[in-house]
């Protein structure tokens, strides 16, 4: 299957970086190479793009798409390792970076990857296929309390306890092996009156399991701080999120980086000496246009936030 992915908020995110022709930029979520290509088109031969992705299939697809450019470094690892990546390549700091936190269309549409609640495939959901923990392990080995907590916290699922109980009950007799088995279980368990028209009842559960398998939220705050630390003065970090949990972490981390004095309000004078490290460029997140949403339905929930290093 060909690796296809439509980059969301492409122009908005790359324009936000104010790309310098000879600058050094990082695309922490390379995917199909859409954002990287746009950045590379703005660079001259003295500029550099570092493309990072933990999915080896994404790296392969991006290498093909970007083969006309010679000023690219490809790194098959998680973006949380940005500081190690820069050290390995003898780069002290970067001029900007973009992170697109969404799952690629290829991963969702390729049934074999086990992300989809519509297609039937082995439960997997690993973005890094060498990772030891898959969706199968989460569904079949986590306790009822652990599953319930994941569904509630990562999926904001109000039937989290009900679904967790049913999973644990069913797997006593037979393991839950496929996406269809799990999807059907959810559909059978949720009261019919709570099934919303146009929305699949398993969507939140699958989101929660995917986040757990890939540790998406656990790494995010530290990764944002590490990317920000890696910026040169005046460098910008642009992050596209796709659900409220991610966006909340991005928003709050940016706020902390842009904070001045953190003394208690009743202190007459500042004694902490804390000064803002960054300036938030987007007081409100940038959202896709109606035109973009019509072209790509998966863009609907996306939000772009940008911060600049002072």
C-alpha positions as CSV (number, residue, x, y, z in Angstrom):
1,X,0.0,0.0,0.0
2,X,1.3,3.4,-0.9
3,X,2.1,5.8,2.0
4,X,-0.4,8.6,1.5
5,X,-1.0,11.4,4.0
6,X,-2.5,14.9,3.5
7,X,-0.6,17.4,5.7
8,X,-3.0,19.4,7.8
9,X,-2.6,23.2,8.2
10,X,0.4,22.9,6.0
11,X,0.9,26.5,4.8
12,X,-0.1,28.0,8.2
13,X,2.4,25.9,10.2
14,X,5.4,26.3,7.8
15,X,4.7,30.1,7.3
16,X,4.7,30.4,11.1
17,X,8.3,29.2,11.2
18,X,9.5,32.3,9.2
19,X,11.9,30.0,7.4
20,X,15.4,31.4,6.8
21,X,17.1,30.2,3.6
22,X,20.2,29.0,5.5
23,X,18.4,27.9,8.6
24,X,18.3,24.5,10.3
25,X,14.8,23.1,10.9
26,X,13.3,19.9,12.3
27,X,10.2,18.0,11.3
28,X,9.6,15.9,14.4
29,X,6.8,13.9,12.7
30,X,8.0,13.4,9.2
31,X,5.0,11.2,8.0
32,X,4.7,11.4,4.2
33,X,7.1,14.4,4.1
34,X,4.5,17.2,3.4
35,X,5.7,19.7,6.0
36,X,9.3,18.8,5.3
37,X,8.9,19.4,1.5
38,X,7.4,22.8,2.1
39,X,10.3,23.8,4.4
40,X,12.9,22.5,2.0
41,X,11.5,24.5,-0.8
42,X,12.2,27.6,1.2
43,X,15.8,26.6,2.0
44,X,18.9,27.1,-0.1
45,X,21.9,24.6,-0.2
46,X,23.2,26.0,3.1
47,X,19.9,25.2,4.9
48,X,19.2,21.9,6.6
49,X,16.1,19.8,7.4
50,X,16.1,17.0,10.0
51,X,13.2,14.6,9.3
52,X,12.2,12.4,12.3
53,X,9.8,9.6,12.5
54,X,9.5,6.4,14.5
55,X,7.7,4.6,11.7
56,X,10.2,3.1,9.3
57,X,7.6,3.0,6.5
58,X,7.1,6.8,6.9
59,X,10.9,7.3,6.6
60,X,10.9,5.2,3.4
61,X,8.0,7.2,1.8
62,X,9.5,10.5,2.8
63,X,12.9,9.6,1.3
64,X,11.2,8.9,-2.0
65,X,9.2,12.1,-1.9
66,X,12.2,14.3,-0.9
67,X,14.8,12.6,-3.1
68,X,15.4,15.8,-5.1
69,X,16.8,17.5,-2.0
70,X,20.3,16.8,-0.7
71,X,20.1,18.8,2.5
72,X,18.0,16.4,4.5
73,X,18.9,14.2,7.5
74,X,16.5,11.3,8.2
75,X,16.2,9.9,11.7
76,X,14.2,6.8,12.4
77,X,13.3,7.5,16.1
78,X,10.8,9.2,18.3
79,X,10.8,13.0,18.3
80,X,11.2,12.9,22.1
81,X,14.9,12.2,21.4
82,X,15.5,15.6,19.7
83,X,18.4,16.5,21.9
84,X,20.2,13.3,21.2
85,X,19.5,13.6,17.5
86,X,21.1,17.1,17.4
87,X,24.1,16.0,19.5
88,X,24.6,13.0,17.2
89,X,24.7,15.3,14.1
90,X,26.9,18.0,15.9
91,X,24.1,20.6,15.7
92,X,24.0,23.0,18.7
93,X,20.6,24.6,18.0
94,X,17.8,24.9,15.4
95,X,15.9,27.8,13.9
96,X,12.5,26.1,14.1
97,X,10.5,22.9,14.3
98,X,7.1,21.5,13.5
99,X,5.3,18.7,15.2
100,X,2.1,17.2,13.7
101,X,0.7,15.0,16.4
102,X,-1.9,13.2,14.3
103,X,-1.9,9.6,13.1
104,X,-1.1,9.5,9.4
105,X,-3.8,8.6,6.9
106,X,-1.6,5.7,5.8
107,X,-1.5,4.3,9.3
108,X,-5.3,4.7,9.7
109,X,-6.2,3.3,6.2
110,X,-3.7,0.5,6.2
111,X,-5.8,-2.2,7.9
112,X,-2.7,-4.3,8.7
113,X,-1.5,-1.6,11.2
114,X,-4.5,-2.3,13.4
115,X,-5.4,1.4,14.1
116,X,-8.9,1.2,12.4
117,X,-12.1,0.4,14.2
118,X,-13.8,-0.1,10.8
119,X,-11.4,-2.6,9.1
120,X,-10.6,-6.0,10.5
121,X,-7.0,-6.7,11.4
122,X,-4.8,-8.0,14.2
123,X,-4.8,-5.6,17.2
124,X,-1.5,-3.7,16.9
125,X,-1.5,0.2,16.8
126,X,2.2,0.5,17.1
127,X,3.7,3.5,15.3
128,X,7.1,2.0,15.9
129,X,6.7,-1.6,14.8
130,X,9.7,-2.7,16.9
131,X,8.0,-1.6,20.1
132,X,7.3,-4.6,22.5
133,X,3.8,-3.5,23.5
134,X,0.9,-3.6,21.1
135,X,-2.8,-3.0,21.4
136,X,-3.3,-6.8,21.8
137,X,-1.2,-6.6,25.0
138,X,-3.1,-3.7,26.4
139,X,-6.5,-5.3,25.7
140,X,-5.6,-8.8,26.9
141,X,-3.3,-8.2,29.8
142,X,-4.3,-4.9,31.5
143,X,-6.5,-5.2,34.6
144,X,-10.1,-3.9,34.6
145,X,-9.1,-0.8,36.6
146,X,-6.1,-0.1,34.2
147,X,-8.3,-0.3,31.1
148,X,-11.1,1.8,32.7
149,X,-8.5,4.5,33.6
150,X,-7.0,4.5,30.1
151,X,-10.4,4.8,28.4
152,X,-11.5,7.6,30.8
153,X,-8.3,9.6,30.8
154,X,-7.1,9.1,27.2
155,X,-10.5,8.7,25.5
156,X,-12.7,10.8,27.7
157,X,-15.1,7.8,27.5
158,X,-18.0,8.0,29.9
159,X,-18.7,4.2,29.5
160,X,-15.1,3.4,30.4
161,X,-15.9,1.1,33.4
162,X,-18.6,-0.7,31.4
163,X,-16.3,-1.4,28.4
164,X,-13.4,-2.4,30.7
165,X,-15.6,-4.9,32.6
166,X,-16.9,-6.4,29.4
167,X,-13.4,-6.8,27.9
168,X,-12.1,-8.6,31.0
169,X,-15.2,-10.8,31.1
170,X,-14.9,-11.9,27.5
171,X,-11.2,-12.6,27.4
172,X,-11.6,-15.2,30.2
173,X,-12.8,-17.6,27.5
174,X,-10.9,-16.3,24.5
175,X,-8.4,-13.6,23.8
176,X,-9.5,-10.5,21.9
177,X,-7.3,-10.7,18.8
178,X,-8.6,-8.3,16.1
179,X,-9.8,-4.8,15.7
180,X,-13.2,-6.1,14.6
181,X,-13.6,-8.2,17.7
182,X,-12.9,-5.2,19.9
183,X,-15.1,-2.9,17.8
184,X,-18.0,-5.3,17.9
185,X,-17.6,-5.7,21.6
186,X,-17.9,-2.0,22.1
187,X,-21.0,-1.8,19.8
188,X,-22.6,-4.7,21.6
189,X,-22.0,-3.2,25.0
190,X,-23.0,0.5,24.6
191,X,-26.7,1.2,25.1
192,X,-28.2,1.9,21.7
193,X,-29.6,5.3,22.7
194,X,-26.1,6.6,23.3
195,X,-24.8,5.8,19.8
196,X,-24.4,9.1,18.1
197,X,-25.3,9.4,14.4
198,X,-22.3,9.7,12.2
199,X,-19.9,8.7,15.0
200,X,-18.5,5.2,15.7
201,X,-19.0,4.1,19.3
202,X,-15.5,2.5,19.4
203,X,-13.7,5.7,18.3
204,X,-12.8,6.9,21.9
205,X,-11.7,3.5,23.1
206,X,-9.4,3.0,20.0
207,X,-8.0,6.5,20.5
208,X,-7.2,5.7,24.2
209,X,-5.5,2.4,23.4
210,X,-3.4,4.0,20.6
211,X,-2.3,6.7,23.0
212,X,-1.3,4.1,25.6
213,X,0.5,1.8,23.2
214,X,2.6,4.7,21.8
215,X,3.0,6.7,25.1
216,X,1.8,9.7,23.2
217,X,0.8,11.9,26.1
218,X,3.4,10.7,28.6
219,X,6.3,12.0,26.4
220,X,4.6,15.2,25.1
221,X,5.4,17.8,27.8
222,X,9.1,16.8,28.1
223,X,9.4,16.7,24.3
224,X,8.0,20.2,23.9
225,X,10.4,21.5,26.5
226,X,13.3,19.8,24.8
227,X,12.4,21.1,21.4
228,X,12.0,24.6,22.9
229,X,15.4,24.3,24.6
230,X,16.9,23.3,21.2
231,X,15.8,26.5,19.5
232,X,18.0,29.4,18.7
233,X,16.9,32.8,20.0
234,X,14.0,33.9,17.8
235,X,13.4,30.3,16.7
236,X,9.8,29.1,16.5
237,X,8.1,25.8,17.4
238,X,4.8,25.0,15.7
239,X,2.6,22.2,17.0
240,X,-0.5,20.7,15.5
241,X,-2.8,18.7,17.8
242,X,-5.9,16.7,17.1
243,X,-7.7,16.2,20.4
244,X,-8.3,18.1,23.5
245,X,-5.9,16.2,25.7
246,X,-2.9,16.9,23.4
247,X,-4.0,20.5,22.9
248,X,-4.3,21.1,26.7
249,X,-0.7,19.9,27.2
250,X,0.6,22.0,24.3
251,X,-1.3,25.1,25.6
252,X,-0.2,24.7,29.2
253,X,3.4,24.0,28.4
254,X,3.6,27.1,26.1
255,X,2.0,29.1,28.9
256,X,4.6,27.9,31.4
257,X,7.4,28.8,29.0
258,X,6.0,32.3,28.5
259,X,5.4,33.1,32.2
260,X,7.2,35.9,34.0
261,X,7.1,36.2,37.7
262,X,5.8,33.1,39.6
263,X,5.8,34.6,43.1
264,X,2.6,34.3,45.1
265,X,0.2,37.2,44.3
266,X,0.4,38.6,47.9
267,X,4.2,39.2,47.6
268,X,4.8,43.0,47.4
269,X,7.8,42.6,45.1
270,X,9.2,39.8,42.9
271,X,11.8,37.6,44.6
272,X,11.8,34.7,42.1
273,X,13.5,36.6,39.3
274,X,11.7,34.4,36.7
275,X,11.5,35.9,33.3
276,X,9.6,34.6,30.2
277,X,11.5,32.2,28.0
278,X,9.1,32.3,25.1
279,X,6.5,34.4,23.5
280,X,3.2,32.8,22.4
281,X,2.4,33.8,18.8
282,X,-1.1,32.2,18.8
283,X,-3.2,33.5,21.7
284,X,-6.0,31.4,20.1
285,X,-5.1,28.3,18.1
286,X,-5.2,28.4,14.3
287,X,-7.9,26.1,13.0
288,X,-8.4,24.8,9.4
289,X,-10.6,26.6,6.9
290,X,-13.9,25.2,5.8
291,X,-12.2,24.6,2.4
292,X,-9.5,22.5,4.0
293,X,-12.0,20.5,6.1
294,X,-14.1,19.8,2.9
295,X,-11.0,18.5,1.2
296,X,-9.7,16.5,4.2
297,X,-12.3,15.5,6.9
298,X,-9.5,14.5,9.2
299,X,-8.4,18.1,9.5
300,X,-11.6,19.0,11.3
301,X,-10.3,18.7,14.9
302,X,-6.8,20.1,14.3
303,X,-5.4,23.1,16.1
304,X,-2.1,24.9,15.6
305,X,-0.2,26.6,18.4
306,X,3.1,28.5,17.9
307,X,5.7,29.8,20.4
308,X,8.9,31.8,19.8
309,X,12.0,31.7,21.9
310,X,13.0,35.0,23.4
